[in-house]
């Protein structure tokens, strides 16, 4: 199940790669062994991914612009999760325009420093092989990533852990 909001446009390839990587690598198992407990709602998860984006970009120069938003809610059906069916993952991706590509590594350093200072742990810093930094919040399991591509574009992604659409487990049928 994919619920897409926004402009109705197709996401750029870099954004789709970031979303796919975040979904494949997102640990949906917020409840070890698949325990069925309450979560925040999908709406709250969508708001929190956007809030994390807005908080994070404050470390970038003021000329930065978030463009090409791609916001989606996906089914959390990762077979390695061992969690119950019916949960969803909220994600938002933005292209960041207005920044100098020759300073991307500096911007990634600034983002990483902000994340670490705000209780995120670094899951991967692929530099210098690839301009990609991936982090997870220690308190709520939300993940974020910043990456650049060979076309000189920079993207910022935030992804929720698996949540119940209405915050409570679905009744068994």
C-alpha positions as YAML, in Angstrom:
chain: A
units: angstrom
residues:
- id: 1
  name: UNK
  ca: [0.00, 0.00, 0.00]
- id: 2
  name: UNK
  ca: [1.41, 3.39, -0.97]
- id: 3
  name: UNK
  ca: [-0.33, 6.61, -0.12]
- id: 4
  name: UNK
  ca: [1.30, 9.45, -1.99]
- id: 5
  name: UNK
  ca: [0.67, 13.07, -1.16]
- id: 6
  name: UNK
  ca: [2.04, 16.20, -2.74]
- id: 7
  name: UNK
  ca: [2.26, 17.38, -6.27]
- id: 8
  name: UNK
  ca: [1.33, 14.12, -7.98]
- id: 9
  name: UNK
  ca: [4.64, 14.19, -9.85]
- id: 10
  name: UNK
  ca: [7.08, 11.36, -10.20]
- id: 11
  name: UNK
  ca: [9.90, 11.44, -7.65]
- id: 12
  name: UNK
  ca: [13.44, 11.92, -9.00]
- id: 13
  name: UNK
  ca: [15.51, 8.75, -9.21]
- id: 14
  name: UNK
  ca: [17.73, 9.87, -6.32]
- id: 15
  name: UNK
  ca: [14.71, 10.36, -4.09]
- id: 16
  name: UNK
  ca: [13.30, 6.96, -4.99]
- id: 17
  name: UNK
  ca: [16.66, 5.38, -4.21]
- id: 18
  name: UNK
  ca: [16.72, 7.13, -0.84]
- id: 19
  name: UNK
  ca: [13.18, 6.01, -0.05]
- id: 20
  name: UNK
  ca: [13.91, 2.45, -1.09]
- id: 21
  name: UNK
  ca: [17.13, 2.36, 0.93]
- id: 22
  name: UNK
  ca: [15.37, 3.80, 3.96]
- id: 23
  name: UNK
  ca: [12.55, 1.28, 3.71]
- id: 24
  name: UNK
  ca: [14.80, -1.70, 3.19]
- id: 25
  name: UNK
  ca: [17.11, -0.65, 5.99]
- id: 26
  name: UNK
  ca: [14.51, 0.71, 8.40]
- id: 27
  name: UNK
  ca: [14.19, -1.46, 11.45]
- id: 28
  name: UNK
  ca: [10.45, -1.89, 11.67]
- id: 29
  name: UNK
  ca: [10.88, -4.05, 14.72]
- id: 30
  name: UNK
  ca: [10.13, -1.38, 17.30]
- id: 31
  name: UNK
  ca: [8.52, -4.17, 19.30]
- id: 32
  name: UNK
  ca: [10.90, -7.14, 19.57]
- id: 33
  name: UNK
  ca: [9.19, -10.41, 18.80]
- id: 34
  name: UNK
  ca: [6.26, -8.64, 17.18]
- id: 35
  name: UNK
  ca: [4.59, -7.56, 20.42]
- id: 36
  name: UNK
  ca: [1.43, -5.62, 19.69]
- id: 37
  name: UNK
  ca: [1.58, -2.36, 21.60]
- id: 38
  name: UNK
  ca: [0.37, 1.13, 20.88]
- id: 39
  name: UNK
  ca: [2.41, 3.51, 18.72]
- id: 40
  name: UNK
  ca: [2.00, 7.06, 17.57]
- id: 41
  name: UNK
  ca: [-0.50, 7.41, 14.71]
- id: 42
  name: UNK
  ca: [0.49, 7.49, 11.05]
- id: 43
  name: UNK
  ca: [-0.54, 11.16, 10.99]
- id: 44
  name: UNK
  ca: [1.77, 11.89, 13.94]
- id: 45
  name: UNK
  ca: [4.58, 9.95, 12.24]
- id: 46
  name: UNK
  ca: [4.08, 12.02, 9.07]
- id: 47
  name: UNK
  ca: [4.28, 15.21, 11.14]
- id: 48
  name: UNK
  ca: [7.39, 14.04, 13.01]
- id: 49
  name: UNK
  ca: [9.32, 13.20, 9.81]
- id: 50
  name: UNK
  ca: [8.53, 16.70, 8.54]
- id: 51
  name: UNK
  ca: [9.49, 18.23, 11.91]
- id: 52
  name: UNK
  ca: [12.84, 16.43, 11.86]
- id: 53
  name: UNK
  ca: [13.52, 17.74, 8.35]
- id: 54
  name: UNK
  ca: [12.68, 21.32, 9.38]
- id: 55
  name: UNK
  ca: [14.83, 21.11, 12.52]
- id: 56
  name: UNK
  ca: [17.77, 19.57, 10.70]
- id: 57
  name: UNK
  ca: [17.98, 22.09, 7.87]
- id: 58
  name: UNK
  ca: [18.57, 24.92, 10.34]
- id: 59
  name: UNK
  ca: [22.30, 24.06, 10.23]
- id: 60
  name: UNK
  ca: [22.46, 24.69, 6.48]
- id: 61
  name: UNK
  ca: [23.06, 28.16, 5.01]
- id: 62
  name: UNK
  ca: [19.96, 30.36, 4.76]
- id: 63
  name: UNK
  ca: [19.91, 30.26, 0.94]
- id: 64
  name: UNK
  ca: [19.01, 26.55, 1.05]
- id: 65
  name: UNK
  ca: [15.61, 25.64, -0.34]
- id: 66
  name: UNK
  ca: [13.70, 22.42, 0.11]
- id: 67
  name: UNK
  ca: [12.17, 21.44, -3.22]
- id: 68
  name: UNK
  ca: [10.46, 18.46, -4.84]
- id: 69
  name: UNK
  ca: [8.82, 17.07, -1.70]
- id: 70
  name: UNK
  ca: [7.86, 13.43, -1.86]
- id: 71
  name: UNK
  ca: [5.79, 12.27, 1.11]
- id: 72
  name: UNK
  ca: [4.49, 8.73, 1.36]
- id: 73
  name: UNK
  ca: [3.13, 6.19, 3.77]
- id: 74
  name: UNK
  ca: [4.05, 2.58, 3.01]
- id: 75
  name: UNK
  ca: [2.95, -0.74, 4.42]
- id: 76
  name: UNK
  ca: [5.44, -2.11, 6.93]
- id: 77
  name: UNK
  ca: [5.70, -5.60, 5.55]
- id: 78
  name: UNK
  ca: [9.39, -6.29, 6.00]
- id: 79
  name: UNK
  ca: [9.59, -10.08, 6.37]
- id: 80
  name: UNK
  ca: [12.62, -9.78, 8.68]
- id: 81
  name: UNK
  ca: [10.62, -7.63, 11.09]
- id: 82
  name: UNK
  ca: [8.62, -10.46, 12.64]
- id: 83
  name: UNK
  ca: [6.11, -7.80, 13.60]
- id: 84
  name: UNK
  ca: [2.38, -7.80, 13.05]
- id: 85
  name: UNK
  ca: [0.85, -6.84, 9.71]
- id: 86
  name: UNK
  ca: [-1.12, -3.64, 9.29]
- id: 87
  name: UNK
  ca: [1.51, -1.14, 10.38]
- id: 88
  name: UNK
  ca: [2.85, 1.64, 8.15]
- id: 89
  name: UNK
  ca: [6.02, 3.68, 7.66]
- id: 90
  name: UNK
  ca: [5.90, 7.43, 6.99]
- id: 91
  name: UNK
  ca: [8.65, 8.98, 4.90]
- id: 92
  name: UNK
  ca: [9.45, 12.36, 3.41]
- id: 93
  name: UNK
  ca: [12.19, 13.28, 0.93]
- id: 94
  name: UNK
  ca: [13.34, 16.67, -0.25]
- id: 95
  name: UNK
  ca: [15.86, 17.87, -2.74]
- id: 96
  name: UNK
  ca: [17.96, 20.66, -1.24]
- id: 97
  name: UNK
  ca: [18.64, 23.45, -3.71]
- id: 98
  name: UNK
  ca: [20.61, 26.67, -3.38]
- id: 99
  name: UNK
  ca: [23.77, 25.10, -1.94]
- id: 100
  name: UNK
  ca: [27.17, 24.93, -3.56]
- id: 101
  name: UNK
  ca: [27.99, 21.36, -4.65]
- id: 102
  name: UNK
  ca: [31.67, 21.91, -3.85]
- id: 103
  name: UNK
  ca: [30.62, 22.37, -0.20]
- id: 104
  name: UNK
  ca: [28.43, 19.25, 0.06]
- id: 105
  name: UNK
  ca: [30.93, 17.42, 2.27]
- id: 106
  name: UNK
  ca: [30.94, 20.41, 4.65]
- id: 107
  name: UNK
  ca: [27.13, 20.38, 4.72]
- id: 108
  name: UNK
  ca: [27.08, 16.64, 5.43]
- id: 109
  name: UNK
  ca: [29.48, 17.28, 8.33]
- id: 110
  name: UNK
  ca: [27.16, 19.99, 9.68]
- id: 111
  name: UNK
  ca: [24.11, 17.72, 9.41]
- id: 112
  name: UNK
  ca: [25.95, 14.84, 11.09]
- id: 113
  name: UNK
  ca: [27.10, 17.10, 13.93]
- id: 114
  name: UNK
  ca: [23.53, 18.36, 14.46]
- id: 115
  name: UNK
  ca: [22.15, 14.82, 14.47]
- id: 116
  name: UNK
  ca: [24.72, 13.52, 16.96]
- id: 117
  name: UNK
  ca: [24.06, 16.56, 19.16]
- id: 118
  name: UNK
  ca: [20.32, 15.82, 19.10]
- id: 119
  name: UNK
  ca: [20.44, 12.17, 20.20]
- id: 120
  name: UNK
  ca: [20.82, 10.48, 16.83]
- id: 121
  name: UNK
  ca: [23.44, 7.79, 16.31]
- id: 122
  name: UNK
  ca: [25.30, 7.35, 13.05]
- id: 123
  name: UNK
  ca: [24.36, 4.11, 11.32]
- id: 124
  name: UNK
  ca: [26.55, 4.79, 8.30]
- id: 125
  name: UNK
  ca: [28.81, 7.51, 7.02]
- id: 126
  name: UNK
  ca: [29.76, 6.18, 3.59]
- id: 127
  name: UNK
  ca: [32.23, 8.96, 2.86]
- id: 128
  name: UNK
  ca: [34.60, 9.19, 1.08]
- id: 129
  name: UNK
  ca: [33.31, 6.33, -1.10]
- id: 130
  name: UNK
  ca: [29.82, 7.85, -1.31]
- id: 131
  name: UNK
  ca: [28.35, 11.12, -0.06]
- id: 132
  name: UNK
  ca: [25.77, 9.50, 2.21]
- id: 133
  name: UNK
  ca: [25.16, 9.82, 5.97]
- id: 134
  name: UNK
  ca: [22.46, 7.74, 7.67]
- id: 135
  name: UNK
  ca: [21.35, 8.17, 11.31]
- id: 136
  name: UNK
  ca: [18.74, 6.92, 13.77]
- id: 137
  name: UNK
  ca: [17.17, 8.71, 16.72]
- id: 138
  name: UNK
  ca: [17.98, 6.88, 19.95]
- id: 139
  name: UNK
  ca: [14.64, 7.68, 21.57]
- id: 140
  name: UNK
  ca: [12.03, 7.10, 18.87]
- id: 141
  name: UNK
  ca: [13.71, 5.06, 16.11]
- id: 142
  name: UNK
  ca: [13.12, 7.65, 13.37]
- id: 143
  name: UNK
  ca: [15.84, 7.60, 10.74]
- id: 144
  name: UNK
  ca: [17.28, 10.29, 8.54]
- id: 145
  name: UNK
  ca: [19.70, 10.33, 5.63]
- id: 146
  name: UNK
  ca: [21.45, 12.95, 3.58]
- id: 147
  name: UNK
  ca: [23.07, 12.10, 0.28]
- id: 148
  name: UNK
  ca: [24.26, 13.57, -2.97]
- id: 149
  name: UNK
  ca: [24.31, 12.10, -6.43]
- id: 150
  name: UNK
  ca: [26.46, 12.35, -9.56]
- id: 151
  name: UNK
  ca: [24.11, 15.00, -11.02]
- id: 152
  name: UNK
  ca: [25.11, 17.47, -8.29]
- id: 153
  name: UNK
  ca: [21.87, 17.10, -6.34]
- id: 154
  name: UNK
  ca: [21.52, 16.78, -2.57]
- id: 155
  name: UNK
  ca: [18.62, 15.00, -0.83]
- id: 156
  name: UNK
  ca: [17.39, 14.79, 2.74]
- id: 157
  name: UNK
  ca: [15.12, 11.94, 3.90]
- id: 158
  name: UNK
  ca: [13.31, 11.19, 7.15]
- id: 159
  name: UNK
  ca: [11.58, 7.86, 7.85]
- id: 160
  name: UNK
  ca: [9.47, 6.66, 10.75]
- id: 161
  name: UNK
  ca: [9.61, 3.26, 12.38]
- id: 162
  name: UNK
  ca: [6.56, 1.05, 11.84]
- id: 163
  name: UNK
  ca: [3.43, 2.52, 13.43]
- id: 164
  name: UNK
  ca: [-0.23, 1.59, 13.59]
- id: 165
  name: UNK
  ca: [-2.30, 3.87, 11.32]
- id: 166
  name: UNK
  ca: [-4.53, 4.85, 14.26]
- id: 167
  name: UNK
  ca: [-1.92, 4.27, 16.99]
- id: 168
  name: UNK
  ca: [-3.46, 1.02, 18.23]
- id: 169
  name: UNK
  ca: [-3.08, -2.54, 16.97]
- id: 170
  name: UNK
  ca: [-5.61, -3.66, 14.40]
- id: 171
  name: UNK
  ca: [-8.14, -6.22, 15.65]
- id: 172
  name: UNK
  ca: [-7.50, -9.74, 14.40]
- id: 173
  name: UNK
  ca: [-9.92, -10.97, 11.79]
...
